[in-house]
């Protein structure tokens, strides 16, 4: 009798564990579908935005805007000295302190403005002074750093709270606002980069109002300087790492502009924008994996798991570009007349999306483990390596097709270097958060 009861208890325990396992997997699937729906919606509106803008501005002006926007994204990581990372961790682990850390973010954002302005002017003098008016460049950086970056904060906080559906809706709405601005811009009788910069400010300003008016968690703002001070060093490491990350991600656009001129920069920007579109669903997966790793740092301890994830990222990214490149091969003008000029080059960058997305994914792994200083050092190495490789490629090839084809080799070397640096660092214990 006792043995029967014991057997029943064991069976009930197994059933309970099985039920818990199934429920957890259902929850993860539901969260992923909620998050990826936002990525899908954002992808559609991002494509509309890209088509409208790339075919309204000249190729050279589109190259100027894409390069200035990339610089703005990089510079925006200086906002609040990287304190957004502390806000994200708080939303993920201790959501009751969101109001306190939001107050810290606002305070540090204000204090970071002189640094942001000085860095922006330095970048303008080095790369843009001969091509873009200072007012237009300043407007684009203002839109990226002070309007769009806080919108991303609202998305980040909602994702940290597990409100993936809410974050997805915000991503769709804000992408739709940008797309609408680009469509309205097409109606201007004489569209220029300067006039677009004001449309861009307007779209991002409305997105900011929507994000904080309807999507940001309602908590009382309370300043607690001692809490911010303890996390400031880690935040500065993250800010430095983010600047370096986007420097190595976007430095190619700046170099193409400096060495090849505006028209080549425009063609290159069109190709890389199509490559960027393949990363949108991958970033959703990476974001959710980072959250899991914050709670369970040993999640990727096994080589088979790491290899499977990286293989999946590369396959999905490559298939995305194959599908897009296939459409443009048979219908070059499908995305407009300006994009048609770049259409024959798209499939030459076949391996670039997968390798580029893998480098981005590996950088996120170190952030999830709290290894922010190591991440910053790794990204500095990758940024320097990428600069050397790109200068060599740009000076070695005169034809655009040869340049694009050589990018596969550049990103392969970057991926291998990133893999060695990342997985060597992951042998050390994760930092306590």
C-alpha positions in Angstrom: 0.0 0.0 0.0 2.8 2.4 1.0 4.7 1.6 -2.2 1.6 2.3 -4.3 1.1 5.7 -2.6 4.8 6.4 -3.1 4.5 5.6 -6.8 1.4 7.8 -7.1 3.4 10.7 -5.5 6.3 10.2 -7.9 3.9 10.1 -10.9 2.2 13.3 -9.7 5.6 15.0 -9.3 6.6 14.0 -12.8 3.3 15.2 -14.2 3.6 18.5 -12.3 7.2 19.0 -13.7 6.0 18.1 -17.2 3.1 20.5 -16.9 5.4 23.2 -15.7 7.8 22.5 -18.6 5.0 22.7 -21.2 3.6 25.9 -19.6 7.0 27.5 -19.7 7.6 26.6 -23.3 4.1 27.9 -24.2 4.8 31.1 -22.4 8.1 31.5 -24.2 6.5 30.8 -27.6 3.7 33.3 -26.8 6.2 36.0 -25.8 8.3 35.3 -28.9 5.3 35.5 -31.2 4.3 38.8 -29.6 7.8 40.2 -30.0 8.3 39.0 -33.5 4.9 40.4 -34.6 6.4 43.8 -33.8 9.5 42.9 -35.9 7.3 41.9 -38.8 5.2 45.0 -38.7 8.4 47.1 -38.3 9.9 45.3 -41.3 6.9 46.2 -43.5 6.9 49.9 -42.6 10.7 50.1 -42.7 10.6 48.8 -46.3 7.9 51.4 -47.2 10.1 54.1 -45.5 13.2 52.9 -47.4 11.5 52.8 -50.8 9.9 56.3 -50.4 13.1 57.9 -49.2 15.6 56.2 -51.4 13.6 57.1 -54.5 12.8 60.7 -53.5 16.3 61.9 -52.6 19.1 61.5 -55.2 21.4 58.6 -54.6 24.1 60.9 -53.4 21.7 62.7 -50.9 20.4 59.4 -49.7 24.0 58.3 -49.0 24.5 61.5 -47.1 21.4 61.0 -45.0 22.1 57.3 -44.3 25.7 58.1 -43.3 24.6 61.0 -41.1 21.9 58.9 -39.6 24.4 56.1 -38.8 26.6 58.7 -37.2 23.6 59.9 -35.1 22.8 56.3 -34.0 26.4 55.9 -32.9 26.5 59.3 -31.1 23.1 58.6 -29.4 24.8 55.9 -27.3 26.5 58.7 -25.4 23.1 59.9 -24.1 23.0 59.6 -20.3 26.5 58.0 -20.4 24.9 54.6 -21.2 22.6 54.5 -18.2 20.0 52.9 -20.4 21.7 49.6 -19.7 21.0 50.0 -15.9 17.4 50.9 -16.7 17.0 47.8 -18.8 18.5 45.5 -16.1 16.2 47.1 -13.6 13.1 46.5 -15.7 14.1 42.9 -16.2 15.1 42.1 -12.6 13.7 44.8 -10.2 10.8 46.5 -12.0 9.6 48.3 -8.8 12.6 50.6 -9.3 11.8 51.8 -12.8 10.7 55.2 -11.6 13.9 55.7 -9.7 16.1 54.7 -12.6 14.1 56.7 -15.1 14.8 59.8 -13.0 18.4 58.9 -13.1 18.3 58.5 -16.8 16.8 61.9 -17.3 19.3 63.5 -15.0 22.3 61.9 -16.7 20.8 62.6 -20.1 20.9 66.3 -19.3 24.4 66.1 -18.0 25.6 64.3 -21.1 24.4 66.9 -23.6 27.7 68.9 -23.7 29.7 65.7 -24.4 27.1 64.7 -27.1 27.3 68.1 -28.8 31.1 68.2 -28.8 31.4 64.7 -30.2 28.8 65.4 -32.9 30.7 68.5 -34.0 33.9 66.6 -34.1 32.3 63.9 -36.3 30.9 66.6 -38.6 34.3 68.2 -39.1 36.0 64.9 -39.8 33.5 63.3 -42.2 30.7 65.7 -43.3 31.9 69.3 -43.5 32.5 69.1 -47.3 29.2 67.4 -48.1 26.4 68.3 -45.7 25.3 71.6 -44.2 25.9 71.8 -40.5 22.2 72.6 -39.8 21.0 69.4 -41.7 23.6 67.2 -39.9 22.7 68.7 -36.5 19.0 68.1 -37.2 19.6 64.5 -38.1 21.7 63.8 -35.0 19.2 65.7 -32.8 16.4 63.4 -34.2 18.4 60.2 -33.6 20.0 61.0 -30.2 17.4 63.1 -28.4 14.1 62.0 -30.0 14.5 58.4 -31.3 16.9 57.1 -28.6 14.3 57.8 -25.8 11.7 56.0 -27.9 14.0 53.0 -27.9 14.2 53.3 -24.2 10.4 52.9 -23.9 10.7 49.8 -26.1 13.6 48.4 -24.0 11.8 49.0 -20.7 8.6 47.2 -22.0 10.7 44.3 -23.2 12.5 44.1 -19.9 9.1 43.9 -18.1 8.1 41.1 -20.4 5.4 43.3 -22.1 6.5 42.1 -25.6 3.1 42.8 -27.2 3.1 46.4 -26.0 6.7 46.9 -27.2 5.8 45.3 -30.5 2.9 47.7 -31.0 5.1 50.7 -30.2 7.7 49.5 -32.7 5.0 49.2 -35.4 3.4 52.6 -34.6 6.8 54.4 -34.6 7.9 52.7 -37.8 4.6 53.7 -39.4 5.1 57.3 -38.4 8.5 57.4 -40.1 7.0 55.7 -43.2 4.2 58.3 -43.3 6.7 61.1 -43.0 8.7 59.7 -46.0 5.5 59.3 -48.1 4.5 62.9 -47.4 8.0 64.0 -48.2 7.6 62.5 -51.7 4.8 65.1 -52.4 7.2 68.1 -52.0 7.8 69.8 -55.4 11.6 70.1 -54.7 12.6 67.6 -52.0 16.1 68.1 -50.6 18.1 66.6 -47.8 17.7 69.8 -45.8 13.9 69.7 -46.1 13.8 66.0 -45.2 15.7 66.6 -42.0 12.8 68.7 -40.7 10.3 65.9 -41.7 12.6 63.5 -39.8 12.5 65.6 -36.7 8.7 65.8 -36.9 8.2 62.1 -37.2 10.5 61.3 -34.4 9.1 64.0 -32.1 5.6 62.5 -32.6 7.0 59.0 -31.9 8.5 60.3 -28.7 5.1 61.7 -27.5 3.4 58.5 -28.3 6.0 56.4 -26.6 6.0 58.2 -23.3 2.4 59.3 -23.4 0.9 55.8 -23.9 3.5 53.1 -23.5 5.9 54.0 -20.7 5.2 52.4 -17.3 3.6 54.8 -14.8 5.8 55.1 -11.7 6.7 58.1 -9.6 10.1 59.6 -10.5 12.5 59.6 -7.5 16.1 60.7 -7.5 18.5 58.4 -5.6 22.0 59.5 -6.4 23.7 56.7 -4.5 22.0 54.0 -6.6 23.1 55.7 -9.9 26.7 56.2 -8.7 27.2 52.5 -8.0 26.1 51.7 -11.5 27.7 54.6 -13.4 31.0 52.8 -14.1 29.2 49.9 -15.6 27.0 52.2 -17.6 30.0 54.1 -19.0 31.5 50.8 -20.1 28.3 50.0 -21.8 28.2 53.5 -23.5 31.8 53.0 -24.7 31.0 49.5 -25.9 27.8 50.7 -27.7 29.7 53.6 -29.4 32.4 51.1 -30.5 29.8 48.6 -31.5 28.0 51.0 -33.8 31.4 52.4 -35.0 32.4 49.0 -36.2 28.9 48.4 -37.6 28.6 51.7 -39.4 32.2 52.8 -40.0 32.0 51.3 -43.4 29.5 54.0 -44.5 31.8 56.8 -43.2 34.9 55.3 -45.0 33.0 54.9 -48.2 31.9 58.5 -48.1 35.4 59.7 -47.2 37.2 57.6 -49.9 34.6 57.0 -52.6 32.4 60.2 -52.4 28.7 60.7 -52.1 27.4 58.7 -55.1 29.3 55.5 -54.1 28.2 56.1 -50.5 24.6 56.2 -51.7 24.8 52.9 -53.6 26.6 51.4 -50.6 24.0 52.7 -48.2 21.2 51.2 -50.3 22.8 47.8 -50.3 23.5 47.9 -46.5 20.0 49.1 -45.8 18.7 46.0 -47.5 21.1 43.9 -45.5 19.9 45.7 -42.3 16.3 44.6 -43.0 17.4 41.0 -42.5 18.5 41.8 -38.9 15.1 43.0 -37.6 13.7 39.5 -36.7 17.1 38.3 -35.5 17.3 41.2 -33.0 14.0 40.1 -31.5 15.5 36.6 -30.8 18.7 38.1 -29.4 16.8 40.4 -27.1 14.8 37.5 -25.6 17.9 35.3 -25.3 19.7 38.1 -23.5 16.9 38.3 -20.9 17.1 34.6 -20.3 20.8 34.8 -19.9 20.5 37.6 -17.3 18.6 35.1 -15.2 20.5 31.9 -16.2 24.0 32.8 -17.3 24.9 29.1 -18.0 22.3 28.9 -20.7 24.8 28.6 -23.5 27.4 26.4 -21.7 27.1 23.6 -24.3 28.9 23.9 -27.6 26.0 22.2 -29.5 23.5 24.8 -28.3 25.8 27.7 -29.3 26.5 26.2 -32.7 22.8 25.5 -33.3 21.8 29.1 -32.5 24.6 30.6 -34.6 23.8 28.3 -37.5 20.1 29.3 -37.3 21.0 33.0 -37.3 23.2 32.7 -40.3 20.7 30.6 -42.2 17.7 32.9 -41.6 19.8 36.0 -42.4 21.1 34.5 -45.6 17.8 33.2 -46.8 16.3 36.7 -46.2 18.8 38.3 -48.5 18.4 35.5 -51.1 14.7 36.2 -51.2 15.2 39.9 -51.5 18.0 39.6 -54.0 16.0 37.1 -56.1 13.1 39.6 -56.4 15.5 42.4 -57.5 17.2 40.1 -59.9 14.1 39.5 -61.9 12.4 42.8 -61.1 15.2 45.4 -60.6 12.8 48.3 -60.4 10.5 46.6 -57.8 11.8 49.0 -55.1 12.1 52.1 -57.3 14.5 53.6 -59.9 17.3 54.5 -57.5 17.3 51.1 -55.9 17.4 49.5 -59.3 20.9 50.8 -59.8 22.1 48.9 -56.8 19.9 45.8 -57.5 22.6 43.8 -59.4 24.9 44.1 -56.4 22.6 42.8 -53.7 23.3 39.1 -54.1 27.1 39.7 -54.2 26.8 40.5 -50.5 25.3 37.0 -49.9 27.2 36.2 -46.6 27.3 39.7 -45.2 23.9 39.7 -43.4 24.5 36.4 -41.6 28.1 37.3 -40.5 27.1 40.8 -39.5 24.2 39.6 -37.4 26.4 37.0 -35.7 28.9 39.7 -34.6 26.0 41.7 -33.2 24.6 38.6 -31.5 27.9 37.7 -29.9 28.3 41.3 -28.5 24.9 40.9 -26.8 26.0 37.7 -25.1 28.7 39.5 -23.1 26.2 42.2 -22.2 23.9 39.5 -20.8 26.6 38.1 -18.7 27.5 41.5 -17.2 31.0 41.5 -18.9 30.7 45.0 -20.1 34.3 46.1 -19.9 35.5 43.0 -21.8 32.7 43.7 -24.4 34.0 47.3 -24.8 37.6 46.1 -25.3 36.5 43.4 -27.8 34.4 45.9 -29.8 37.4 48.3 -29.9 39.5 45.6 -31.4 36.8 44.8 -34.0 36.4 48.4 -34.9 40.1 48.8 -35.5 40.2 45.6 -37.5 37.2 46.6 -39.6 38.7 50.0 -40.4 42.0 48.4 -41.6 40.2 45.9 -43.7 37.8 48.4 -45.3 40.5 50.9 -46.2 42.4 48.0 -47.9 39.3 46.9 -49.8 38.4 50.5 -50.8 41.9 51.2 -52.1 42.2 47.8 -53.8 39.1 47.8 -56.0 37.8 50.4 -58.4 34.6 48.6 -59.4 31.6 48.7 -57.0 30.8 45.0 -57.7 34.3 44.0 -56.7 34.1 46.0 -53.5 30.7 44.5 -52.5 32.0 40.9 -53.2 35.1 41.6 -51.1 32.9 42.5 -48.2 32.1 38.8 -47.6 35.7 38.3 -46.8 35.9 41.3 -44.5 32.9 40.2 -42.5 34.1 36.6 -42.3 37.4 37.8 -40.7 35.4 40.0 -38.3 33.1 37.1 -37.4 36.1 34.8 -36.7 37.8 37.5 -34.6 34.6 38.2 -32.7 34.0 34.5 -32.0 37.4 34.0 -30.6 37.2 37.1 -28.4 33.6 36.4 -27.2 33.8 32.7 -26.4 37.2 33.1 -24.7 35.7 35.7 -22.5 32.7 33.5 -21.7 35.0 30.9 -20.1 35.2 33.3 -17.2 32.4 33.4 -14.6 29.6 35.9 -15.3 29.6 39.1 -13.4 27.0 39.3 -10.6 24.2 41.8 -11.4 
